[in-house]
Amino acid sequence: MSVFAPDSLSLNRKLPLWYQVSQSLRASILGRSPDAPLRLPTEEALAEHYGVSVLTMRQALKELESEGLISRHRRRGTFIEAEARRERTVRLLGSVDAIVAQQSGEDTTLLDHGPAPVPAELAEYFGTREVVGYRRLRRDRTSGEPTNWAENLIPVAVAARVDPAVLTRMPMTKLLRDEVGVRISRITDTVEARLADPETARLLEVPLLSPILHYTGVTYDETGAVVDVARIRYRGDRFSFSVTVENVSADG
């Protein structure tokens, strides 16, 4: 029986390894093609793939099992739960793969793209540079219900290397890193509660002024230049916000 092939991962030794592995594997699972195998490689093979210990891999798999994304069967192996309901928690712990996982696992429609003015509140990131905007609507794969809509503002020089069609099957962060070759150094995130404006209410099919989670993510390359500002509106009745703080030292 063929097995599922997860994406590769560059580990950050400053973050918990099990968490990075779980988020990378989660992103691979949620972003898989419809005809991808459901059987996962063995713990040992996965550990070798990610460059971690079997114990670390086991902890990562336990996290995904608790979310209902995988099931583990004695003697049979570990399998992706194809119809499992996706967890809708926005989790932020500092890894790029966590952001990719957050954005994966839904059917995406590219609404439009093209030259866009820089909003006044984002001028500090772009200055007078021209940008290209991309707007996408995401729906739950099972119910077809709209869950969030996103807009990304990208410098023109970077946008010249972006294939818009790829955005229907890959989050912008993953596209910039894996397809365009941008070396991402960091992403700063802000999540706040807002009320649905007319456009958000229409796209997400919720009442006007209903609560939403408004996410802003600013992505920087290794030179410190902003390569993407993402603004995502999540339905308040489908998402929550969670931050994990790790105790990294006794003096921390």
RONUKOL-770392 format. One line per 3 residues: for each residue x, y, z of C-alpha. Coordinates in nm, 3 decimals. Layout:
BEGIN
X:Y:Z ~ ... .
//
This chain:
BEGIN
0.000:0.000:0.000 ~ 0.137:0.344:-0.093 ~ 0.198:0.593:0.188 .
0.148:0.967:0.222 ~ 0.457:1.183:0.157 ~ 0.472:1.487:0.389 .
0.654:1.811:0.306 ~ 1.008:1.868:0.428 ~ 1.085:2.089:0.729 .
1.373:2.311:0.839 ~ 1.380:2.289:1.217 ~ 1.422:2.590:1.444 .
1.606:2.471:1.755 ~ 1.460:2.757:1.960 ~ 1.110:2.611:1.936 .
0.974:2.278:2.062 ~ 1.059:2.017:1.799 ~ 0.740:1.816:1.848 .
0.533:2.130:1.786 ~ 0.716:2.219:1.466 ~ 0.684:1.864:1.337 .
0.314:1.844:1.424 ~ 0.242:2.175:1.249 ~ 0.441:2.081:0.940 .
0.268:1.744:0.914 ~ -0.067:1.909:0.985 ~ -0.011:2.153:0.697 .
0.082:1.863:0.466 ~ -0.230:1.671:0.566 ~ -0.468:1.964:0.528 .
-0.313:2.072:0.199 ~ -0.295:1.727:0.043 ~ -0.442:1.650:-0.297 .
-0.772:1.456:-0.306 ~ -0.603:1.144:-0.444 ~ -0.316:1.140:-0.192 .
-0.274:0.816:0.010 ~ -0.425:0.816:0.359 ~ -0.170:0.586:0.518 .
0.118:0.764:0.694 ~ 0.474:0.629:0.702 ~ 0.584:0.451:1.020 .
0.695:0.649:1.324 ~ 1.054:0.555:1.249 ~ 1.031:0.667:0.885 .
0.865:0.996:0.984 ~ 1.127:1.058:1.252 ~ 1.402:1.006:0.996 .
1.222:1.231:0.745 ~ 1.202:1.520:0.993 ~ 1.537:1.455:1.159 .
1.396:1.404:1.509 ~ 1.380:1.123:1.760 ~ 1.102:0.864:1.756 .
0.988:0.998:2.095 ~ 0.951:1.349:1.949 ~ 0.768:1.209:1.647 .
0.534:1.015:1.876 ~ 0.448:1.334:2.064 ~ 0.376:1.517:1.739 .
0.147:1.237:1.621 ~ -0.032:1.238:1.954 ~ -0.113:1.608:1.900 .
-0.262:1.538:1.556 ~ -0.455:1.241:1.692 ~ -0.608:1.462:1.963 .
-0.727:1.699:1.687 ~ -0.893:1.410:1.503 ~ -0.675:1.449:1.195 .
-0.523:1.102:1.220 ~ -0.609:0.767:1.375 ~ -0.360:0.506:1.496 .
-0.431:0.133:1.476 ~ -0.222:-0.136:1.638 ~ -0.047:-0.351:1.377 .
-0.223:-0.166:1.091 ~ -0.051:0.172:1.112 ~ -0.147:0.540:1.122 .
-0.403:0.688:0.883 ~ -0.529:1.033:0.788 ~ -0.893:1.086:0.880 .
-1.020:1.211:0.545 ~ -1.359:1.329:0.671 ~ -1.254:1.453:1.014 .
-1.381:1.797:1.106 ~ -1.092:2.040:1.108 ~ -1.005:2.220:1.428 .
-1.065:2.594:1.388 ~ -0.819:2.732:1.641 ~ -0.575:3.000:1.532 .
-0.252:2.885:1.702 ~ 0.057:3.102:1.708 ~ 0.391:2.984:1.847 .
0.643:3.141:1.617 ~ 0.708:2.895:1.332 ~ 0.640:2.951:0.964 .
0.492:2.602:0.942 ~ 0.238:2.698:1.209 ~ 0.122:2.981:0.985 .
0.107:2.748:0.684 ~ -0.097:2.498:0.886 ~ -0.331:2.774:0.998 .
-0.402:2.865:0.635 ~ -0.437:2.512:0.497 ~ -0.715:2.260:0.465 .
-0.994:2.446:0.292 ~ -1.123:2.496:-0.061 ~ -0.995:2.829:-0.187 .
-1.139:3.054:-0.458 ~ -0.929:3.339:-0.597 ~ -1.170:3.632:-0.610 .
-0.943:3.880:-0.789 ~ -0.588:4.010:-0.811 ~ -0.409:4.310:-0.956 .
-0.250:4.646:-0.871 ~ -0.378:4.780:-0.540 ~ -0.341:5.103:-0.342 .
-0.158:5.076:-0.010 ~ -0.407:5.138:0.274 ~ -0.300:5.424:0.498 .
-0.274:5.193:0.799 ~ -0.021:4.976:0.612 ~ 0.192:5.256:0.468 .
0.464:5.195:0.728 ~ 0.530:4.855:0.568 ~ 0.537:4.957:0.204 .
0.596:5.333:0.193 ~ 0.539:5.451:-0.162 ~ 0.610:5.113:-0.320 .
0.350:4.975:-0.558 ~ 0.182:4.653:-0.451 ~ -0.030:4.379:-0.602 .
-0.334:4.257:-0.413 ~ -0.479:3.905:-0.402 ~ -0.821:3.831:-0.252 .
-0.935:3.478:-0.172 ~ -1.239:3.313:-0.015 ~ -1.200:2.988:0.178 .
-1.475:2.733:0.240 ~ -1.499:2.424:0.458 ~ -1.434:2.121:0.238 .
-1.709:1.919:0.398 ~ -1.999:2.166:0.437 ~ -1.906:2.421:0.171 .
-1.964:2.693:0.429 ~ -1.744:3.006:0.396 ~ -1.503:3.027:0.690 .
-1.272:3.319:0.612 ~ -1.158:3.552:0.340 ~ -0.808:3.682:0.293 .
-0.629:3.959:0.112 ~ -0.254:3.972:0.058 ~ -0.054:4.277:-0.047 .
0.274:4.190:-0.219 ~ 0.547:4.419:-0.359 ~ 0.538:4.429:-0.739 .
0.884:4.274:-0.775 ~ 0.778:3.974:-0.566 ~ 0.435:3.947:-0.730 .
0.604:3.911:-1.070 ~ 0.713:3.563:-0.957 ~ 0.374:3.460:-0.812 .
0.145:3.236:-1.017 ~ -0.208:3.338:-0.902 ~ -0.350:2.998:-1.000 .
-0.134:2.830:-0.735 ~ -0.317:3.028:-0.463 ~ -0.623:2.807:-0.507 .
-0.428:2.512:-0.367 ~ -0.148:2.666:-0.159 ~ -0.138:2.937:0.112 .
0.054:3.254:0.021 ~ 0.316:3.193:0.290 ~ 0.394:2.847:0.152 .
0.394:2.977:-0.207 ~ 0.641:3.254:-0.124 ~ 0.871:3.017:0.062 .
0.854:2.703:-0.151 ~ 0.762:2.826:-0.501 ~ 0.904:3.179:-0.522 .
1.208:3.106:-0.304 ~ 1.169:3.390:-0.054 ~ 1.382:3.327:0.256 .
1.136:3.418:0.530 ~ 1.300:3.543:0.849 ~ 0.994:3.620:1.060 .
0.620:3.682:1.061 ~ 0.451:3.917:1.306 ~ 0.087:3.846:1.385 .
-0.197:4.050:1.529 ~ -0.541:3.910:1.601 ~ -0.824:4.133:1.718 .
-1.201:4.125:1.751 ~ -1.397:4.333:1.501 ~ -1.747:4.362:1.359 .
-1.826:4.239:1.009 ~ -1.832:4.517:0.751 ~ -2.068:4.485:0.451 .
-1.813:4.308:0.229 ~ -1.712:4.061:0.502 ~ -2.076:3.993:0.589 .
-2.151:3.920:0.223 ~ -1.852:3.695:0.161 ~ -1.877:3.500:0.487 .
-2.260:3.487:0.477 ~ -2.300:3.630:0.828 ~ -2.515:3.919:0.957 .
-2.375:4.269:0.926 ~ -2.183:4.373:1.241 ~ -2.155:4.015:1.365 .
-1.826:3.935:1.546 ~ -1.523:3.825:1.345 ~ -1.155:3.762:1.418 .
-0.935:3.996:1.217 ~ -0.583:3.861:1.160 ~ -0.295:4.069:1.023 .
0.031:3.892:0.938 ~ 0.339:4.081:0.821 ~ 0.606:3.865:0.655 .
0.969:3.975:0.634 ~ 1.250:3.829:0.425 ~ 1.607:3.781:0.545 .
1.698:4.140:0.451 ~ 1.421:4.277:0.673 ~ 1.203:4.385:0.381 .
0.828:4.325:0.395 ~ 0.727:4.073:0.128 ~ 0.363:4.020:0.228 .
0.094:4.173:0.444 ~ -0.197:3.936:0.491 ~ -0.532:4.040:0.635 .
-0.771:3.754:0.704 ~ -1.127:3.780:0.838 ~ -1.237:3.466:1.024 .
-1.595:3.390:1.118 ~ -1.629:3.449:1.491 ~ -1.861:3.150:1.531 .
-1.610:2.909:1.376 ~ -1.271:3.015:1.511 ~ -1.099:3.078:1.841 .
-0.759:3.225:1.924 ~ -0.496:3.034:2.121 ~ -0.140:3.122:2.221 .
0.097:2.868:2.374 ~ 0.375:2.995:2.601 ~ 0.658:2.750:2.655 .
0.865:2.757:2.976 ~ 1.209:2.749:2.817 ~ 1.415:2.812:3.134 .
1.382:2.837:3.508 ~ 1.474:3.206:3.489 ~ 1.238:3.286:3.202 .
//
